[in-house]
Amino acid sequence: VDHHLADEAGMQLMFANTLHLSVHPGADVVGAAGGLHRFMGRARGPIITDSGGFQIFSFANRGKRAMPGTAEAADGDGSAADVPWEVKSRRNAASRQKYSTAHGGTDVQVTEEGARFRSYRDGSPLFLTPETSVAAQKAIGADIIIPLDDLPAAGTHTHNLAESVERTHRWAARSLWTHLEDPREQAMYGVIHGGTDLQLRLHSAETLKAMPFDGYCIGGSLGRDRAEMFQLLRHVTPMLPIGKPNHLLGIGDEESIRVGVTLGIDTFDSCWPTRMGRHGTLLTHQGPIKISRSQYKNDFTLADEQSDGFVARNYTRAYLHHLVKAHEPSVHGLLTLQNIKYMMDLMASIRDQIFRNEI
């Protein structure tokens, strides 16, 4: 989906991936173009970039994910029951094999200085440090940047997890120092870690809020299910400074957003709505629907009669069903655009509720 269409659907903050942009076309190329806004023609709206740490440590853990949901989840109808909640769930075997065998492997070596690994694109050796990650995000020109963090796999022993948290804190300090030497009107968010260990999470929050970050992210493994994640957030968010924004990394399904907002989360990012669209699930005000099901073959109602979005105004469920069955590539963009519109309407509704003191 072109980002201009997503903007028209109500998207405000765009998330871009530092590692992928660094691998190709290269942060230097993006910088030479005048930054990512100019490179991609995004005249309005802020961009947030991650450090690349999530992808690097996913390589190290052979495809174990730090956030919920798998590609297989999109085979359902998009309901809560269809989204597996092992927040450090494994990718499918084919995906793990891709990362572990590409160009001789992407094995990661982590030292105090940073992380050494191989490019998944051409196998070339790469070395990412807190300083080089910040430099790449400066060149990319993001409005909000995130420092490099150490992201251990779920189930990591408490001692090793504690060491990882302390390394993240030291890397955060190095990143912040580098950033403050050349702020460029960019903001930097610190990333709170600690897995599901509440004491480590509280220690991380106390440590990072003593540093002059502009906002805070909650990242890493967040639990085996939503209930465990919500319990974790109930303990962590009250520790964060009032008056500074906080962001929940990699979480963005509807239920998690609705509850997360009540727990004090301001912003979210997730591939959940776009992934659901690519796999044939349409998000509507009547609930998520799997548009390939035969019941929609003769359903000539609009995609979502309660929405004023481009897809909802112009296409019927029967036509979208036909496009799926005909294997027409354009349907993936249409479903994805509708899902983005649905989620943006959801967030607008939540903001209205906050302004009315209903949340």
Summary of the structure (lengths in Angstrom):
residues: 359
radius of gyration: 20.5
end to end distance: 32.0
largest distance: 61.7
contacts: 1213
relative contact order: 0.11
helix: 48%
strand: 11%
